[in-house]
Amino acid sequence: MESLDPEACYRALVTRDPRFDGRIFVGVTSTGIYCRPVCPARTAKFENCRFYASAAAAQEAGFRPCLRCRPETAPDLASWRGTSNTVSRGLALIADGALDGGEAGVEALAERLGVGGRQLRRLFKQHLGATPVAVAQTRRVLFAKQLIQETRMPMAEVALAAGFGSVRRFNETFQDLFRRPPSALRRRAWAGLPVDSVAAGGVTLRLRYRPPYDWPAMLAYLQARAIDGVEQVEGEVYRRSVAEGEEIGTVEIRHEPARDNLRVLVRFPSVRALPGILARVRRVFDVGADIEAIGAHLSQDPFLAPLVAQRPGLRAPGGWDGFELAVRAVLGQQVTVVAARQLAGRLVSICGAEVPAAARLNPALSRAFPSPQRVAAADLGALGMPGSRRATLTALAEAAIADPHLFRPFGTVEEAIARLRRIRGIGDWTAQYIALRALREPDAFPASDIGLLRGAADGAGVRPTPADLLQRAEPWRPWRAYAAQHLWAADAVPMQRMSGAKHG
């Protein structure tokens, strides 16, 4: 594992420095507990502290999670360390359930990442101090602990949602790790209240982020693209429908800046879908970005430095669903944001499934974005689009049906772009945009985008060519996607005065 400086880590622990929250975890040998550096408990002696780069490493070393500082609520920064793109993509896939099958899934995960199983284990050990399976197991336990302490879900539902094979295994794990049954961890104030399920009243959880967070920019991005019936931005709240297979529910996200978190309310028929839904929220709202480290890297460029200083909390919004984002990208080719949104609304009205009334958190959420199967089977003539782009939508749907992993990280960003470009009608701009928003590739960069070229113009208003911009962007690696956000933001004011802008 990459070495941590114990003395520097201990100084962060003594001062409870929030900048290290999510970056390091401390195991205390005298108690057998591991904590966040901001834990309010009395600071242990230096000789009793062991420091780890991830919660999984601390747990694998034999320490159990602290009940006071709750490591499960730390900002999830491990996937944004910038030290290994393979590890970053692997963590994203693990969060999506890639290792729910246990050790046997590591080889399949490695294949999807373009490396061997042994190399993947070595990379995880080097950067996180834990194996992929240990990371998955720790996520499972900490997610279950969060559900126990933040919701009134029945314990059986908590076990299913967290991915435990059985309630018995769930109980045994908590007894071994915490030396008490799961029910003993539920907050006393809630213990006497009636239990509630994800399907009935919904479940509320909080996702921590590292500040700053430019919430107005995120909300403005989502509002400009909100599809009628599928999404709604009302005041400071974002809501949308969500489909998992044939099941449909809704989700609501609010910003709680005083607590540096997003408040997520989920109402969905199946409790097993909860981790995947929360993973999507993290992806869309870019909760895991170590925005301070990214900003420091980009600020080394004299052109980007003032842009980063002006918008220090600017995030890279993701796509709720890979196929949905790809369809939006195709609909947005050569048209304005408004026109693309209207086209998406027509598509939803043609083949989007209806949201059951009981699952709606708001009456406006009436339809779900159509699946690849629905798009492939639909008559798209009513969209009023050129035949070539209708053919691209059909080809996109057929490709997604043939390869369920098409819009998930696979190999390098260059390999991902090449795979997408093999789909009829998908050019470099569209592939890069899909990689940025859906695959969450932090180094994706659609250099031919007109908004980026305008945002990168010099003081005299002279725009670079796409080739020139690519060359300029080399020092911005591995965070070119975030550089793109700042260039789009720099172009936002003039874009509002123009009618034919690309959508960014």
ABEGO torsion letter per residue (X at the ends): XBBBBAAAAAAAAAAGBAAABGABBBBBAAAGBBBBAABABBBBBAAABBBBABAAAAAAAGBBBBAAAGAAABBBAAAAAGABAAAAAAAAAAAAGAAAAEAAAAAAAAAAAGBBAAAAAAAAAAAAGBBAAAAAAAAAAAAAAAAAAABABBAAAAAAAAGBABAAAAAAAAAAAAGBBAAAABBAAAAABBBBBAABAEBBBBBBBBOBBBAAAAAAAAAAABBBGABBBBEABBBBBBBBEABBBBBBBBBBAAAGBBBBBBBBABAAAAAAAAAAAAAAAGAABBAAAAAAAAAABAAAAAAAAABAABBBBBBABAAAAAAAAAAABGBBAAAAAAAAAAAAAAABBBBBAAABABAABABBBBBAAAAAABBAAAAGBBAAAAAAAAAAAAAAAABAAAABBBEBAAAAAAAAAABBGBBAAAAAAAAAAAAGBAABBBAABAAAAAAABBAAGBBBBAAAAAAAAAAAOAAAAAAAAAAAAAAAAAAAABAABBAX
